Amino acid sequence: MSDLNATAAALLGLLHDGPQTGGQLVAAARERFGSFFSVTRSQVYRELPALADSGLVRLGKQGARSSQQYVITAAGKKAFKTWLTGEPGPDHLRSPLILRLVHADTLTAKQRSALIDSAKQAYTAEHDAARAAAKSAEGPNAKAIAEYGVARAKATLKLLDSISGS
């Protein structure tokens, strides 16, 4: 698997921390990547067997309730390093909120207002969490990434304010 997709690369990166089950990888992705890169449970469980078939991970210990640990292999570490040093390509934004806002003209004024109010609450909470993460971030990369989360949440709140004012 010479051309890793971003989800496979994310999983290999997380497995550098040690063996993890699919459920642990989902939780670790949510914690480490926050809102800037989503990894769903179905993506994790679809990618892990493909990574194993490619020799980039191997099965580790069998856990409780048939949970299966995965361990990154030397080939997986090499593939991840190759992915890290390669050309990143374009970023793709997949925002259910933005998609809803694109089609918000089909809603009633009351429905549109409820959508915007709900999104404002969610992004206010995200902004607060991102600010706390930025304050506690250690190292320049972690701090810069956390500040990106602050800026993203702030920009979304500004977008929502401009739409609700129109």
Phi, psi and chi 1 to 4 in degrees:
 res  aa     phi    psi   chi1   chi2   chi3   chi4
   1 MET       -   84.7 -174.0 -178.5  -74.6      -
   2 SER   -79.5  -31.1   59.1      -      -      -
   3 ASP  -106.2   92.5  -67.2  -37.1      -      -
   4 LEU   -73.0  142.3  -69.2  177.9      -      -
   5 ASN   -84.0  166.9   64.7   54.6      -      -
   6 ALA   -62.8  -35.4      -      -      -      -
   7 THR   -67.3  -45.0  -58.6      -      -      -
   8 ALA   -60.6  -43.0      -      -      -      -
   9 ALA   -63.4  -40.5      -      -      -      -
  10 ALA   -60.2  -42.4      -      -      -      -
  11 LEU   -66.9  -42.7  -63.6  176.4      -      -
  12 LEU   -61.7  -40.6  -69.7  175.8      -      -
  13 GLY   -61.2  -41.5      -      -      -      -
  14 LEU   -68.2  -34.0  -69.1  170.4      -      -
  15 LEU   -72.4  -11.6  -74.0  169.4      -      -
  16 HIS   -63.1  -23.7  -90.0   80.8      -      -
  17 ASP   -77.1  -10.8  -66.3  -18.8      -      -
  18 GLY   130.7  171.8      -      -      -      -
  19 PRO   -58.1  140.2  -20.5   30.6      -      -
  20 GLN  -147.7  152.6  -63.8 -178.2   62.5      -
  21 THR   -84.0  170.1   65.6      -      -      -
  22 GLY   -58.2  -44.1      -      -      -      -
  23 GLY   -62.5  -39.8      -      -      -      -
  24 GLN   -65.9  -36.8  -70.5  170.0  -33.8      -
  25 LEU   -66.1  -39.8  -73.0  164.7      -      -
  26 VAL   -60.3  -47.4  170.9      -      -      -
  27 ALA   -65.0  -42.5      -      -      -      -
  28 ALA   -64.2  -38.8      -      -      -      -
  29 ALA   -64.0  -44.0      -      -      -      -
  30 ARG   -60.8  -42.5 -171.3  175.0  -58.0  121.3
  31 GLU   -71.5  -47.1 -178.7 -179.0  -41.1      -
  32 ARG   -77.4  -39.2  172.6  116.6   24.7  111.6
  33 PHE   -95.0  -16.6  -53.3  145.7      -      -
  34 GLY    54.6 -134.7      -      -      -      -
  35 SER   -92.4   -3.2   63.7      -      -      -
  36 PHE   -88.8  -12.4   68.3   86.8      -      -
  37 PHE  -152.9  107.3 -172.0   80.1      -      -
  38 SER   -90.3  140.0   65.6      -      -      -
  39 VAL  -129.2  116.2  176.5      -      -      -
  40 THR   -87.6  160.4   65.4      -      -      -
  41 ARG   -57.0  -44.0 -177.4  169.6  -69.8  -76.3
  42 SER   -65.0  -36.4   63.9      -      -      -
  43 GLN   -64.4  -43.0  -72.4  172.5  -44.8      -
  44 VAL   -61.0  -48.7  168.1      -      -      -
  45 TYR   -73.7  -16.0  -74.5  102.3      -      -
  46 ARG   -83.7  -38.6 -175.8  174.8   52.4 -118.5
  47 GLU   -75.8  -38.0  -72.0  -64.3  -23.5      -
  48 LEU   -57.4  -47.9  -73.4  171.5      -      -
  49 PRO   -63.2  -35.9  -21.4   31.3      -      -
  50 ALA   -65.8  -40.3      -      -      -      -
  51 LEU   -65.4  -38.4  -69.6  169.0      -      -
  52 ALA   -67.0  -44.0      -      -      -      -
  53 ASP   -61.2  -30.5  -71.5  -13.5      -      -
  54 SER   -86.0   -3.9  -61.4      -      -      -
  55 GLY    80.2   14.0      -      -      -      -
  56 LEU   -88.7  -21.7  -57.3  179.6      -      -
  57 VAL  -135.9  160.3  -59.5      -      -      -
  58 ARG  -130.0  160.6   66.3  174.0  172.1   76.9
  59 LEU   -71.6  138.4  -61.1  179.4      -      -
  60 GLY  -105.8 -145.8      -      -      -      -
  61 LYS   -68.2  144.9  -66.1  179.1 -176.2  175.3
  62 GLN   -81.8  129.8 -177.1   88.6   26.1      -
  63 GLY  -104.3 -167.0      -      -      -      -
  64 ALA   -64.9  149.9      -      -      -      -
  65 ARG    52.8   40.6  -62.8 -175.9  -48.0  -86.9
  66 SER    61.8   20.7  -61.2      -      -      -
  67 SER   -71.4  143.4   63.7      -      -      -
  68 GLN  -119.0  124.3  178.9   65.1   60.4      -
  69 GLN   -79.6  151.1  -80.0 -169.7  -23.9      -
  70 TYR  -122.5  145.0  -70.1   85.2      -      -
  71 VAL  -127.7  133.0  179.2      -      -      -
  72 ILE   -71.7  139.9 -168.4  168.6      -      -
  73 THR   -96.7  172.9   63.1      -      -      -
  74 ALA   -60.4  -39.2      -      -      -      -
  75 ALA   -64.7  -35.9      -      -      -      -
  76 GLY   -66.3  -40.5      -      -      -      -
  77 LYS   -64.1  -40.7  -71.5  178.4 -179.5 -179.4
  78 LYS   -66.4  -44.1 -177.0  177.6  178.9 -174.6
  79 ALA   -62.3  -39.9      -      -      -      -
  80 PHE   -65.2  -43.9 -179.3   66.6      -      -
  81 LYS   -62.2  -40.8 -177.5   81.3  167.5 -150.5
  82 THR   -62.3  -42.8  -60.8      -      -      -
  83 TRP   -63.6  -44.2  179.6   84.5      -      -
  84 LEU   -60.0  -38.7  -87.4  178.3      -      -
  85 THR   -90.4   -2.6   58.2      -      -      -
  86 GLY   -82.2  175.4      -      -      -      -
  87 GLU   -67.3  126.5 -176.5   62.9   35.8      -
  88 PRO   -70.9  -26.5   23.0  -30.2      -      -
  89 GLY    73.3 -177.8      -      -      -      -
  90 PRO   -75.0  148.1   27.5  -33.8      -      -
  91 ASP   -82.1  146.4  -82.9  -15.7      -      -
  92 HIS  -123.7  119.8  -60.9  -75.5      -      -
  93 LEU   -88.0  126.7  175.5   65.6      -      -
  94 ARG  -123.7   92.6  -75.2 -176.2   57.3   93.4
  95 SER  -116.9  111.9  169.1      -      -      -
  96 PRO   -58.1  -33.4  -24.0   33.6      -      -
  97 LEU   -64.1  -50.3  171.5   62.0      -      -
  98 ILE   -61.3  -39.8  -59.3  -60.9      -      -
  99 LEU   -60.3  -42.1 -176.6   59.7      -      -
 100 ARG   -65.3  -40.4  -76.6  179.4  171.7   85.1
 101 LEU   -66.2  -34.6  -67.0  173.6      -      -
 102 VAL   -58.5  -35.9  165.5      -      -      -
 103 HIS  -102.7   11.0  -61.4  -73.4      -      -
 104 ALA   -65.1  -20.0      -      -      -      -
 105 ASP   -65.3  -17.2  -71.6  -17.2      -      -
 106 THR   -83.2   -6.5   63.9      -      -      -
 107 LEU   -90.0  160.3  -61.4  173.3      -      -
 108 THR   -72.8  164.4   65.2      -      -      -
 109 ALA   -59.0  -38.9      -      -      -      -
 110 LYS   -66.7  -42.4 -175.1  175.9 -179.9  178.9
 111 GLN   -65.6  -41.7  -69.2  169.5  -36.1      -
 112 ARG   -63.8  -42.3 -167.0  169.6   34.5 -104.5
 113 SER   -63.7  -41.0  178.8      -      -      -
 114 ALA   -64.6  -41.1      -      -      -      -
 115 LEU   -60.9  -47.5  169.3   65.0      -      -
 116 ILE   -67.1  -42.6  -69.3  168.9      -      -
 117 ASP   -62.3  -43.4  -70.3  -13.9      -      -
 118 SER   -62.9  -43.4  173.5      -      -      -
 119 ALA   -65.6  -38.7      -      -      -      -
 120 LYS   -61.7  -41.5  -79.1 -177.3  179.9 -179.1
 121 GLN   -62.3  -46.2  -73.0  178.6  -20.5      -
 122 ALA   -63.7  -44.4      -      -      -      -
 123 TYR   -75.9  -24.4  -85.5   91.5      -      -
 124 THR   -67.1  -43.0  -63.0      -      -      -
 125 ALA   -65.0  -41.5      -      -      -      -
 126 GLU   -63.7  -40.8 -174.9  173.4  -45.8      -
 127 HIS   -61.1  -45.4 -176.8 -104.4      -      -
 128 ASP   -62.5  -43.1  -66.8  -15.4      -      -
 129 ALA   -66.0  -39.4      -      -      -      -
 130 ALA   -66.4  -39.5      -      -      -      -
 131 ARG   -63.3  -41.1  -74.2  177.7   54.6 -161.8
 132 ALA   -64.6  -40.5      -      -      -      -
 133 ALA   -64.9  -37.9      -      -      -      -
 134 ALA   -66.7  -37.5      -      -      -      -
 135 LYS   -66.5  -35.5  -75.9 -178.2 -177.6  175.9
 136 SER   -96.9   -1.7   65.5      -      -      -
 137 ALA   -64.3  138.1      -      -      -      -
 138 GLU  -110.2  131.0  -65.1 -177.8   16.7      -
 139 GLY    91.0  151.4      -      -      -      -
 140 PRO   -64.9  -37.0   18.3  -26.3      -      -
 141 ASN   -67.8  -47.7  -73.0   -8.4      -      -
 142 ALA   -61.4  -39.5      -      -      -      -
 143 LYS   -66.0  -44.8 -174.0  154.0 -173.3   66.5
 144 ALA   -63.4  -40.8      -      -      -      -
 145 ILE   -66.9  -41.2  -68.5  165.2      -      -
 146 ALA   -64.3  -39.1      -      -      -      -
 147 GLU   -67.5  -31.0  -72.4  172.6   -6.4      -
 148 TYR   -61.3  -41.7  170.7   80.6      -      -
 149 GLY   -60.8  -39.3      -      -      -      -
 150 VAL   -62.8  -48.2  172.5      -      -      -
 151 ALA   -63.9  -38.9      -      -      -      -
 152 ARG   -64.5  -46.8  179.1 -177.4  170.9  -86.2
 153 ALA   -63.6  -40.8      -      -      -      -
 154 LYS   -63.7  -42.1 -170.8  174.2 -179.1  178.3
 155 ALA   -64.3  -38.9      -      -      -      -
 156 THR   -67.5  -39.7  -57.1      -      -      -
 157 LEU   -62.6  -39.4  -72.9  166.6      -      -
 158 LYS   -64.6  -41.5 -176.6  176.0  179.0 -180.0
 159 LEU   -59.5  -46.6  168.2   68.6      -      -
 160 LEU   -63.5  -39.5  -68.1  167.1      -      -
 161 ASP   -63.0  -40.3  -76.2  -18.6      -      -
 162 SER   -70.1  -34.0   69.0      -      -      -
 163 ILE   -73.7  -42.0  -71.0  174.0      -      -
 164 SER   -69.1  -22.6   64.8      -      -      -
 165 GLY   -84.7   -9.4      -      -      -      -
 166 SER   -88.5      -   56.0      -      -      -
